[in-house]
């Protein structure tokens, strides 16, 4: 009994001494890549990282309300720029992460096959899922692409919205939407279950992914180190694997 008690006390002491994680607020489309990068960072720096995923606009609002994040990676620089102007992010830590790309994605058994935005006008396509354009940059880009392709009026009545790109993708995976206009990085893990078509980049403004350290973070050095790590060769390879254009 005494031996087990001693082991329990040692475990509790080890847990108490373990470092607390860095909290990185992360745009949903970066989630998969950042988790891999976070694991690599922890392995080399011995600093655990916890990601908080969401739409960039929602995460920015949480920072305004004092959420204890250490850094913020957004899918649109406007959210970073505004928070820097408000003194909530450290301007000198502004880091360009990657450029995102938009795709059309549908499950294999969905008919008709959708290969471009014009195909969304087919009456057989009833619901098209996108992220909420009010808070999600990929949702904004989806609307912009529909408008530039000249099909927004025809497709708008079919639009259904997820709070972020992951929710929009889930609408298709659950059968509640026929197609999603989504981030390439978000759908790559599901491409064996469906079909994806990369949309021309000129149909929308560049989707620039950027990051910065939160001004009130008590972990400034570690947060800066994580953002520097994003430029390392291992991190750049991960971003490329997830369809994020890094150059």
C-alpha positions in Angstrom: 0.0 0.0 0.0 2.8 2.4 1.0 4.6 1.6 -2.3 1.5 2.5 -4.4 1.0 5.6 -2.4 4.6 6.6 -3.1 4.2 6.0 -6.8 1.0 8.1 -6.8 2.7 10.9 -5.1 5.6 10.8 -7.6 3.1 10.9 -10.5 1.3 13.8 -9.1 4.6 15.6 -8.5 5.6 15.0 -12.2 2.3 16.3 -13.4 2.7 19.4 -11.3 6.1 20.0 -12.7 5.1 19.4 -16.4 5.1 22.6 -18.5 1.8 24.2 -19.3 0.9 24.2 -23.0 1.1 27.1 -25.4 -2.4 28.0 -26.5 -2.5 28.8 -30.2 -5.7 30.1 -31.6 -5.8 28.6 -35.1 -8.0 29.2 -38.2 -9.9 25.9 -38.9 -8.3 25.3 -42.2 -4.8 25.2 -40.6 -5.8 22.7 -38.0 -4.5 19.5 -39.5 -1.2 21.0 -40.6 -0.7 22.9 -37.3 -1.3 19.8 -35.2 1.5 18.0 -37.0 3.7 21.1 -36.7 2.9 21.4 -33.0 4.0 17.8 -32.4 7.3 18.5 -34.2 7.8 21.7 -32.2 7.1 19.9 -28.9 9.5 17.1 -29.8 12.3 19.5 -30.5 11.6 22.2 -27.9 9.8 20.2 -25.1 7.0 22.8 -25.0 3.5 21.3 -25.3 1.1 23.1 -27.7 -2.7 23.1 -27.6 -4.6 24.3 -30.6 -8.0 26.2 -30.3 -9.6 25.9 -33.7 -12.4 28.1 -35.1 -13.3 30.8 -37.6 -10.8 33.6 -37.7 -13.4 36.2 -36.9 -14.6 34.3 -33.9 -11.1 33.7 -32.6 -10.3 37.4 -33.0 -13.3 38.4 -31.0 -12.3 36.0 -28.2 -8.9 37.7 -28.1 -10.7 41.0 -27.7 -12.5 39.5 -24.7 -9.3 38.4 -23.1 -9.1 34.8 -24.0 -5.7 33.5 -22.7 -4.2 32.6 -26.1 -0.4 32.9 -26.7 -0.5 33.3 -30.5 -3.1 33.6 -33.2 -3.0 32.2 -36.8 -5.7 33.6 -39.0 -6.9 32.8 -42.5 -7.0 36.5 -43.5 -4.5 39.2 -42.5 -7.3 41.7 -41.8 -8.0 40.0 -38.5 -4.3 40.2 -37.5 -4.0 43.8 -38.8 -7.0 45.0 -36.7 -5.8 43.3 -33.5 -2.3 44.8 -34.0 -3.9 48.2 -34.5 -5.8 47.7 -31.2 -2.6 46.7 -29.4 -3.7 43.2 -28.8 -1.1 41.5 -31.0 2.7 42.2 -31.2 3.4 43.8 -34.6 7.0 42.7 -34.7 5.9 39.0 -34.6 3.7 39.3 -37.8 4.4 36.0 -39.7 3.3 35.0 -43.1 2.4 31.3 -42.9 1.0 30.2 -46.3 -1.6 30.9 -49.0 -4.8 28.9 -48.9 -6.7 27.4 -51.9 -10.4 26.8 -52.5 -11.8 23.5 -53.8 -15.2 22.0 -54.6 -15.7 18.7 -52.7 -18.5 16.1 -52.9 -18.8 12.5 -51.8 -18.3 9.8 -54.5 -21.9 8.8 -54.6 -23.2 12.3 -55.2 -24.8 13.0 -58.6 -24.4 15.0 -60.7 -20.6 15.3 -60.7 -19.5 18.9 -60.0 -16.3 19.9 -61.7 -16.6 23.7 -61.7 -18.8 26.4 -60.1 -21.1 26.5 -63.1 -22.2 22.9 -62.4 -23.6 24.1 -59.0 -26.6 25.6 -61.0 -27.8 22.1 -61.8 -31.3 21.6 -60.3 -30.1 18.2 -58.9 -27.7 20.1 -56.6 -29.9 21.3 -53.8 -27.5 22.4 -51.0 -24.0 24.0 -51.3 -22.1 24.3 -48.0 -19.7 27.1 -47.2 -18.2 28.6 -44.1 -20.0 31.6 -42.6 -18.7 34.5 -44.7 -19.2 37.0 -41.8 -16.4 35.4 -39.8 -14.6 32.9 -42.0 -12.2 34.1 -44.7 -12.8 30.9 -46.8 -16.5 31.7 -46.7 -15.8 35.2 -48.0 -13.6 33.8 -50.7 -16.3 31.3 -51.7 -18.8 34.1 -52.2 -16.3 36.1 -54.1 -15.5 33.1 -56.4 -19.2 32.5 -57.1 -19.7 36.2 -58.0 -16.6 36.3 -60.3 -17.8 33.1 -62.0 -21.1 34.8 -62.6 -23.2 32.1 -60.8 -23.8 33.7 -57.4 -27.5 34.6 -58.2 -28.2 31.0 -59.2 -26.4 29.4 -56.3 -27.2 31.7 -53.5 -30.6 30.1 -52.7 -28.8 26.8 -52.3 -26.2 28.0 -49.8 -26.1 26.6 -46.3 -23.6 27.8 -43.8 -21.2 26.2 -41.3 -19.7 28.3 -38.5 -16.3 27.5 -40.0 -14.8 25.3 -42.8 -14.9 22.2 -40.7 -18.6 22.6 -40.0 -19.2 23.2 -43.7 -17.3 20.1 -44.6 -19.3 18.1 -42.1 -22.5 19.1 -43.8 -21.4 17.2 -46.8 -19.9 14.2 -44.9 -23.2 13.9 -43.0 -25.3 14.1 -46.2 -26.9 17.4 -45.3 -25.3 19.2 -48.3 -24.4 18.0 -51.8 -21.2 20.0 -52.3 -19.0 22.3 -50.3 -16.7 25.1 -51.4 -14.0 24.6 -48.9 -10.3 24.8 -48.1 -8.0 22.4 -49.9 -6.2 21.8 -46.6 -9.4 20.7 -44.9 -10.6 18.2 -47.4 -7.4 16.4 -48.3 -7.9 13.8 -45.5 -11.3 12.9 -47.0 -10.4 12.8 -50.7 -10.6 9.0 -50.8 -14.3 9.3 -49.9 -15.1 12.0 -52.5 -14.1 14.1 -55.5 -12.4 17.5 -55.3 -11.8 20.1 -57.9 -9.3 22.9 -57.3 -10.8 26.3 -58.2 -8.7 28.9 -60.2 -6.9 31.2 -57.8 -8.0 34.2 -59.9 -11.6 33.7 -58.8 -10.9 35.2 -55.4 -8.5 37.4 -53.6 -5.4 35.7 -52.2 -6.2 33.8 -49.0 -3.1 34.8 -47.0 -2.6 32.9 -43.7 -0.8 35.0 -41.1 0.1 34.8 -37.4 1.3 36.9 -34.5 1.9 36.7 -30.8 -0.8 37.9 -28.4 0.4 41.0 -26.5 -0.9 39.8 -23.1 0.6 36.3 -23.4 2.9 35.4 -20.4 4.7 33.0 -22.7 6.2 35.5 -25.2 9.5 33.7 -25.8 7.9 30.3 -26.4 5.1 31.8 -28.6 7.8 33.6 -30.7 9.7 30.4 -31.0 6.7 28.6 -32.3 6.1 31.2 -35.0 9.7 31.0 -36.0 9.4 27.3 -36.2 6.7 27.7 -38.9 9.5 28.8 -41.2 11.6 25.7 -40.6 12.1 23.1 -43.3 10.0 20.4 -41.4 7.1 22.8 -40.8 7.2 24.0 -44.4 7.1 20.4 -45.7 4.0 19.8 -43.5 2.2 22.9 -44.8 3.0 21.8 -48.4 1.6 18.3 -47.7 -1.7 19.9 -46.6 -2.0 21.9 -49.9 -0.9 25.2 -48.4 1.2 27.3 -50.7 4.2 28.3 -48.7 6.2 30.3 -51.3 
